[in-house]
């Protein structure tokens, strides 16, 4: 293995040859992450106005949300092959273009059917740009400097779900719901120009064959699983229908797993789970994500339905967690240098669990500054955990398999978001009967149960070795 300090590495990575790219490349990838994360959540607060304009009901508008998420789940497995076949820079720029044009068409929509179709187009672009953007970042930095790059890229991924409802509410209230899509246009075109200008093209493999059968199996299985997860706790399907849908998705994914063992280059490379660091970071780290990702769904409901706050005040308090993105780089690197990945991930999981449990103690009379402080602390724990797991997942992946690793990792992260929201929704539905209005007391038990989920990851995290991921930790503080 080449030493991190050898001259060969200095010429192998574009960020070593041109120091300004150490900021530019993560910023370019961050644009894509921010657009995708905002579009996953920004539509929620605009649904009533959109339904009125498009001549439909708010309930049917759920199709616009589900269509986007299903497209993400369906097409993520395609991203790795496209990056290998045509080059990561080309695919990333094209995906930004598709996403941006899809955003414009969403804003022009005159019917629910048109909106759903254009949301699928958006989802296709998002499914390409997120894994491929992460691949560009990993290939642009030496492993020992990946922590710094990942920190900058992580900011929008954490802030997006929090800022989305606030941005959507503001634009819908003071302008038009169509602006929640138009706002993507300047960011999209800026990202395209910057990617073509500053990102170096990686090598391509024109002989790479595409596992079309595996793609259909994996894509349809993930899409059905995503659809089932998205609708758990919403009452839109009968329990029998939901069970059948989830069973069908699991069966299709099991067929794909068997198929993947028989082909040389499957659409989703399940052999990546043989790598201990990738397996623990995506599976054990995924459990932490599930617990953490339920809080942005629960907290606004508690503040509005339980405490009687306005949507604007609720959004202002919850978006404080986005401020945690500012100090998280220093916090995460400090933890990694002193505790290594095993200690840092266990510490952030425990601290995050305690913070989630602390939300159960909130009362309508709790001072606003105390709520903001608790939300900020939660954001720090969540950010540190996400950044650490993102870095560890790709720390030991051989370069030829990076594109497949980012595809699989992206799909698992997308599922962890849905699992987190659905788990919170199920617990909330069990805590309060459907015919009764939600009260602050209903949320207490839900927060306490949600706090247990990150702790379930600890048995997996303790399997990490003290030197796992050591290559990506720059102990010299460069």
C-alpha positions in Angstrom: 0.0 0.0 0.0 1.3 3.5 -0.8 2.1 5.6 2.2 0.0 8.7 2.6 3.2 10.8 2.4 4.7 9.5 -0.8 5.1 11.7 -3.9 2.9 9.2 -5.8 -0.2 10.3 -3.7 0.6 13.9 -4.2 0.0 13.5 -8.0 -2.8 10.9 -7.7 -5.4 13.2 -6.2 -6.5 16.5 -7.7 -6.9 18.1 -4.3 -3.2 17.5 -3.7 -2.2 19.1 -7.0 -4.5 22.1 -6.5 -5.2 23.0 -2.9 -8.2 25.3 -3.8 -10.1 22.1 -4.9 -10.1 21.0 -1.2 -12.9 23.5 -0.7 -14.4 23.7 -4.2 -15.1 20.0 -4.7 -16.9 19.4 -1.4 -18.8 22.6 -2.0 -19.9 21.3 -5.5 -21.1 18.0 -4.0 -22.7 19.9 -1.1 -24.9 21.8 -3.6 -26.3 18.4 -4.9 -26.9 17.2 -1.3 -28.7 20.4 -0.3 -31.0 20.3 -3.3 -31.9 16.7 -2.8 -32.4 16.9 0.9 -34.5 20.1 0.6 -36.7 18.5 -2.0 -37.3 15.5 0.2 -39.0 17.7 2.8 -39.8 21.1 1.4 -43.1 19.9 -0.3 -44.7 18.9 3.0 -45.8 22.3 4.2 -47.0 23.3 0.8 -49.4 20.4 0.3 -52.7 22.2 1.1 -51.9 25.1 -1.3 -50.7 22.7 -4.0 -53.9 20.6 -3.7 -56.1 23.7 -4.0 -54.2 24.9 -7.1 -54.2 21.5 -8.8 -57.8 20.7 -8.1 -57.2 17.7 -5.9 -57.3 16.7 -2.2 -54.4 17.0 0.3 -54.6 13.2 0.8 -54.0 12.5 -2.9 -51.0 14.8 -2.9 -49.2 12.1 -1.0 -48.5 10.6 -4.5 -46.2 13.5 -5.2 -44.1 12.8 -2.1 -44.1 9.0 -2.6 -43.3 9.2 -6.4 -40.1 11.1 -5.6 -39.0 8.7 -2.9 -39.8 5.6 -4.9 -37.8 7.0 -7.9 -34.8 7.5 -5.6 -35.0 4.0 -4.3 -35.5 2.5 -7.7 -32.7 4.1 -9.6 -29.9 4.4 -7.0 -28.5 0.9 -7.9 -28.0 2.2 -11.5 -25.7 5.0 -10.4 -22.5 3.0 -9.8 -22.6 1.3 -13.3 -23.3 4.7 -15.0 -20.3 6.3 -13.2 -18.0 3.4 -14.2 -19.3 3.3 -17.8 -19.4 7.0 -18.7 -17.3 8.8 -16.1 -18.3 10.2 -12.7 -18.1 13.9 -13.8 -20.3 13.4 -16.8 -22.9 11.4 -14.9 -22.9 13.9 -12.0 -23.3 16.9 -14.3 -26.1 15.1 -16.2 -27.9 14.2 -13.0 -27.8 17.8 -11.9 -29.3 18.8 -15.2 -32.1 16.2 -15.0 -32.8 17.2 -11.4 -32.9 20.9 -12.3 -35.1 20.5 -15.3 -37.4 18.2 -13.3 -37.6 21.0 -10.7 -38.6 23.5 -13.3 -41.3 21.2 -14.7 -42.7 20.5 -11.2 -43.2 24.3 -10.9 -45.0 24.4 -14.2 -47.3 21.5 -13.3 -51.0 22.1 -14.0 -52.3 18.8 -12.7 -51.5 16.1 -10.1 -50.6 13.7 -12.9 -48.1 16.1 -14.4 -46.6 16.8 -10.9 -46.2 13.1 -10.1 -44.5 12.5 -13.5 -42.1 15.4 -13.0 -41.4 14.3 -9.4 -40.3 10.9 -10.8 -37.9 12.7 -13.2 -36.6 14.7 -10.2 -36.1 11.4 -8.2 -34.2 9.9 -11.1 -31.8 12.8 -11.1 -31.4 12.7 -7.3 -30.7 9.0 -7.4 -27.8 9.6 -9.7 -26.3 12.8 -8.2 -26.0 11.7 -4.6 -24.1 8.5 -4.8 -22.0 9.8 -7.8 -21.3 13.0 -5.9 -20.0 11.0 -2.9 -17.9 8.9 -5.3 -16.3 12.1 -6.7 -15.5 13.3 -3.3 -13.9 10.0 -2.2 -11.8 9.8 -5.4 -10.6 13.4 -5.0 -9.0 13.2 -1.6 -6.4 11.0 0.0 -7.9 8.8 2.7 -6.3 10.7 5.5 -7.9 13.9 4.5 -11.4 12.5 3.8 -12.7 13.5 7.2 -12.4 17.2 6.4 -14.0 16.7 3.0 -16.9 14.6 4.5 -17.6 17.2 7.1 -18.3 20.0 4.6 -20.4 17.6 2.5 -22.4 16.5 5.5 -23.6 20.0 6.4 -26.5 20.1 3.9 -27.4 16.5 4.4 -28.1 17.3 8.0 -29.6 20.8 7.6 -31.8 20.0 4.6 -34.5 17.9 6.4 -34.7 20.6 9.2 -34.7 23.7 6.9 -37.0 22.1 4.3 -40.3 22.7 6.1 -39.3 26.2 7.1 -38.3 27.2 3.6 -41.4 25.5 2.1 -43.7 27.3 4.5 -42.0 30.7 3.9 -42.1 30.5 0.1 -45.6 29.1 0.1 -46.9 31.8 2.4 -45.2 34.9 0.9 -44.8 33.9 -2.7 -46.2 30.7 -4.3 -45.7 26.9 -3.8 -44.2 26.8 -7.3 -41.1 28.7 -5.9 -40.2 25.6 -3.8 -39.2 24.1 -7.1 -37.9 27.2 -8.9 -35.4 27.9 -6.1 -33.4 24.8 -7.3 -32.7 26.3 -10.7 -29.8 28.7 -9.8 -28.2 26.1 -7.5 -28.6 23.4 -10.2 -27.0 25.4 -13.0 -24.2 26.7 -10.7 -23.5 23.1 -9.8 -23.4 22.0 -13.4 -21.0 24.7 -14.4 -18.7 24.1 -11.4 -18.7 20.4 -11.9 -17.6 20.7 -15.5 -15.1 23.4 -14.6 -13.4 22.0 -11.5 -14.1 18.2 -11.3 -11.6 15.9 -13.1 -13.0 13.0 -15.0 -12.2 9.6 -13.7 -11.3 6.6 -15.8 -14.1 4.8 -17.5 -14.7 1.1 -18.3 -16.3 0.9 -21.7 -16.5 -2.9 -21.4 -18.5 -2.8 -18.1 -21.7 -4.8 -18.6 -24.9 -3.8 -16.9 -26.8 -6.4 -14.8 -30.3 -5.4 -16.2 -32.1 -8.4 -14.5 -30.4 -7.6 -11.2 -31.3 -3.9 -11.6 -35.0 -4.8 -12.1 -35.0 -7.1 -9.1 -33.1 -4.8 -6.8 -34.9 -1.6 -8.0 -38.4 -3.1 -7.8 -37.7 -4.7 -4.4 -36.3 -1.5 -2.9 -39.2 0.6 -4.4 -41.8 -1.7 -2.9 -40.0 -1.8 0.4 -39.7 2.0 0.3 -43.4 2.4 -0.6 -44.4 0.0 2.2 -42.2 1.9 4.8 -43.6 5.3 3.7 -47.2 4.2 4.2 -46.8 2.4 7.5 -48.7 4.2 10.2 -50.6 6.4 7.7 -53.6 4.1 7.5 -53.7 4.4 3.7 -53.6 0.6 3.3 -55.1 -2.2 5.2 -52.9 -4.2 7.5 -53.2 -7.2 5.2 -52.3 -5.2 2.1 -49.3 -3.7 3.9 -48.1 -7.1 5.1 -48.4 -8.4 1.6 -46.6 -5.5 0.1 -43.7 -5.8 2.5 -43.6 -9.6 2.1 -43.4 -9.2 -1.7 -40.5 -6.7 -1.4 -38.6 -9.0 0.9 -39.2 -12.0 -1.5 -38.0 -10.0 -4.5 -34.9 -8.8 -2.6 -34.2 -12.4 -1.5 -34.4 -13.5 -5.2 -32.0 -10.7 -6.1 -29.5 -11.8 -3.4 -29.5 -15.3 -4.9 -29.1 -13.8 -8.4 -26.2 -11.5 -7.2 -24.1 -14.6 -6.2 -24.3 -16.0 -9.7 -23.2 -13.0 -11.8 -19.8 -11.4 -12.0 -20.9 -7.7 -11.7 -24.3 -7.5 -10.0 -26.3 -4.3 -10.0 -25.8 -4.1 -6.2 -22.6 -5.7 -4.9 -23.6 -7.5 -1.7 -20.1 -8.9 -1.2 -19.2 -5.4 0.1 -20.8 -6.6 3.4 -17.8 -8.9 3.8 -15.7 -5.8 4.6 -16.1 -5.3 8.3 -15.9 -1.5 8.4 -18.5 -1.1 5.6 -20.8 -3.7 7.2 -20.7 -2.1 10.6 -20.9 1.5 9.4 -23.9 0.9 7.2 -25.9 -1.6 9.3 -25.0 -0.7 12.9 -24.7 3.0 11.9 -28.0 2.6 10.1 -29.7 1.7 13.3 -28.5 5.0 14.8 -29.8 6.8 11.8 -33.2 5.3 12.2 -33.4 6.5 15.8 -32.1 9.9 15.0 -34.2 10.4 11.8 -37.4 10.1 13.7 -36.8 13.2 15.7 -37.2 15.8 12.9 -40.7 14.2 12.3 -41.7 14.1 16.0 -40.5 17.4 17.4 -42.5 19.8 15.1 -45.6 17.8 15.9 -44.9 18.0 19.6 -44.4 21.7 19.5 -47.5 22.4 17.4 -50.0 19.8 18.5 -48.8 19.3 22.0 -47.6 22.8 23.0 -49.9 24.8 20.6 -47.0 26.7 18.9 -47.4 28.2 15.4 -45.8 26.5 12.5 -43.3 29.4 12.1 -42.3 29.3 15.8 -42.0 25.5 15.7 -39.8 25.7 12.5 -37.6 28.4 14.0 -36.9 26.3 17.1 -36.3 23.0 15.3 -34.1 24.5 12.6 -31.6 25.3 15.4 -30.2 21.8 14.9 -28.9 22.9 11.6 -26.5 25.2 13.4 -24.8 22.0 14.7 -23.3 21.6 11.2 -21.0 24.5 11.9 -18.9 23.1 14.8 -19.5 19.4 13.9 -16.2 19.1 11.9 -14.1 20.1 14.9 -16.1 18.0 17.3 -16.1 14.9 15.1 -12.4 15.1 14.3 -11.6 15.7 18.0 -13.5 12.5 18.9 -11.9 10.5 16.1 -8.4 11.5 17.0 -8.9 10.6 20.7 -11.4 7.7 20.6 -11.0 6.3 17.1 -14.1 5.3 15.1 -15.3 2.7 17.7 -15.2 5.1 20.6 -16.5 8.1 18.7 -19.5 6.3 17.2 -20.4 4.6 20.5 -20.1 8.0 22.4 -22.3 9.8 19.9 -24.9 7.0 19.9 -25.2 7.1 23.7 -25.2 10.9 23.9 -27.8 11.1 21.1 -30.0 8.5 22.8 -29.9 10.5 26.1 -30.7 13.7 24.2 -33.7 12.0 22.5 -34.9 10.8 25.9 -34.6 14.4 27.2 -37.2 15.6 24.7 -39.7 13.6 26.7 -39.2 16.0 29.7 -40.2 19.0 27.7 -43.4 20.9 28.8 -45.4 23.7 27.3 -43.9 26.0 30.0 -40.3 25.0 29.2 -38.4 28.2 28.3 -37.7 28.6 24.6 -34.0 28.9 25.1 -33.9 25.6 26.9 -35.7 23.9 23.9 -33.3 25.5 21.5 -30.3 24.3 23.6 -31.6 20.8 23.6 -32.2 20.8 19.9 -28.7 22.1 19.3 -27.2 19.4 21.4 -29.2 16.7 19.5 -28.0 18.2 16.3 -24.3 17.9 17.4 -24.8 14.2 18.4 -26.6 13.4 15.2 -24.1 15.2 13.0 -21.1 13.6 14.7 -22.7 10.1 14.3 -23.6 10.6 10.6 -20.2 12.1 9.7 -18.3 9.2 11.4 -20.4 6.5 9.8 -20.1 8.1 6.4 -16.3 8.2 6.6 -15.9 4.7 8.1 -18.1 3.1 5.4 -15.7 3.9 2.6 -12.4 3.9 4.6 -11.3 0.4 3.4 -13.1 0.1 0.1 -10.7 -0.7 -2.7 -10.8 2.1 -5.4 -12.3 -0.2 -8.2 -15.3 -0.9 -5.9 -16.0 2.6 -4.7 -18.7 3.3 -7.3 -20.6 0.2 -6.2 -20.1 1.0 -2.5 -21.5 4.5 -2.9 -24.6 3.0 -4.7 -25.3 0.5 -1.9 -24.5 2.9 0.8 -26.8 5.5 -0.7 -29.7 3.1 -0.9 -29.3 2.0 2.7 -29.2 5.6 3.9 -32.3 6.4 2.0 -34.1 3.5 3.6 -32.9 4.5 7.1 -34.7 7.9 6.7 -38.0 6.1 5.8 -37.5 3.6 8.6 -36.9 6.4 11.1 -40.0 8.4 10.2 -42.2 5.3 9.9 -41.0 3.9 13.3 -41.8 7.2 14.9 -45.2 7.3 13.2 -46.0 3.8 14.3 -45.1 4.5 17.9 -47.1 7.7 17.8 -50.1 5.8 16.4 -49.9 3.2 19.2 -49.5 5.9 21.8 -52.7 7.7 20.9 -55.9 6.1 19.5 -56.9 7.3 16.1 -60.1 9.0 17.4 -58.3 11.1 19.9 -56.3 14.3 19.4 -52.6 14.0 20.1 -51.4 15.5 23.4 -48.0 16.3 24.8 -48.3 13.2 27.0 -48.5 10.9 23.9 -45.1 12.1 22.7 -43.3 11.3 26.0 -43.4 7.5 25.6 -42.6 7.8 21.9 -39.4 9.8 22.6 -38.4 7.4 25.3 -38.9 4.4 23.0 -37.1 6.1 20.1 -34.2 6.8 22.4 -33.6 3.0 22.7 -33.1 2.6 18.9 -29.5 4.1 18.8 -28.5 1.9 21.7 -29.4 -1.2 19.6 -26.4 -0.3 17.4 -23.8 -0.6 20.2 -23.4 -4.4 20.1 -22.4 -3.9 16.4 -20.2 -0.9 17.0 -18.1 -2.7 19.7 -17.0 -5.2 17.0 -14.9 -2.4 15.5 -11.2 -2.6 16.2 -9.2 0.3 17.6 -7.4 0.8 14.3 -10.4 0.5 12.0 -10.6 3.5 9.6 -7.2 4.8 10.9 -6.2 5.7 7.4 -8.8 8.4 7.0 -8.0 10.1 10.3 -5.4 12.8 9.8 -3.8 12.9 13.3 -1.4 15.6 12.2 -4.4 18.0 12.0 -3.7 19.1 8.5 
